[in-house]
Amino acid sequence: MEVALCVTSQALGAAARRWVEQSLELVSTGQRRGEVREGLLDGVALTVFAPLHGYVGLAVSGVPLPATDERGLDDVIASIIRACRPD
């Protein structure tokens, strides 16, 4: 069991690193195109991914989410877009 958990943890860590790398590239591309506000890549990316990470954490832990079609995710995404759009 311990070996399987270790392999799973390593695979999960590798997948998380790939996701972060791809996400940073998406934000960087958006900045180059003028679709995402200027600023330090890490800071802008944090503005995008912290709310999503928090939302997912709430969802998987069983916290009741708003009873909307998208379960409140549409409001989270709208907030992220407002925070990251160019001035």
N, C-alpha and C positions, 0 to 999 in steps of 0.2 A: 504494500500500500504506500509506503513512504517513497519508493522509487517512482511509482506512477504519479504521485502528487508532485514530486520534484519535476518530472518531465512536463506535466501539465502546467506547472507554474512557469517553467522556462518558455514553453510555447506561448502562454498567455503574455508573458513579458515581451517576447519577440513581436507578437501581434500588436501589442500596445505601442511599442517603439515604431513599428511601420505605420500605424495609424497616426501617430504624432507627426512623423516625417511627412506623410501625405497631406495632413491637415495644414502644416506650416507652408508647404508648397502651394496649396490652394489659396491661402491668405496672401502669400507673396505674389502670386499671379494676379489676384484681385487688386492688389496695390499697384502693380505695374500697369494694369488696365484702367486705373482710376476708379474702380468699382468699390474699393475698400479704402478707408481713410489712411493717410500717411501716419507713420510712427514706427517705433521699434517693433519688429516682427513679433517678438515674444509677447510684448504687451498687448498688441492688437489680437493676437491669437488667443491669449488668455481671456480677453473680453468675449470671444466667441465660445471657447470650449469649457470655461468654468460653469456657465449656466447650463449647458447641455449635460455636463458631467453630473452636476447637482440634480438635475431633473431625472436623469437615468438612475442615480442613486436612490432618490425618493421612490421611483417607480418599482425598482426591484426589491426594495425593502418593505413594500406593502403599504406605504403611506397613501391614504386616499387622495386621489388627484381630482381636479375639477371634473364634473360630469358633462363635459362637452364632447363633440364628435372626435376631436383630436386630443381629448383629455388634458387640455391646457397647454399642450406643446406649441400650438399656433401662437399663443401669447408670448411664450419664451422666445420663439424664433423672431417675432416682430420686434421684441425688445433688443435682441442681438443686432438685427438689421439697423435699427435706429442708432445704436451705439457705434456701429462700425462704418456707416455710410460716410462718404466724403462730405466735408463742410460745404 
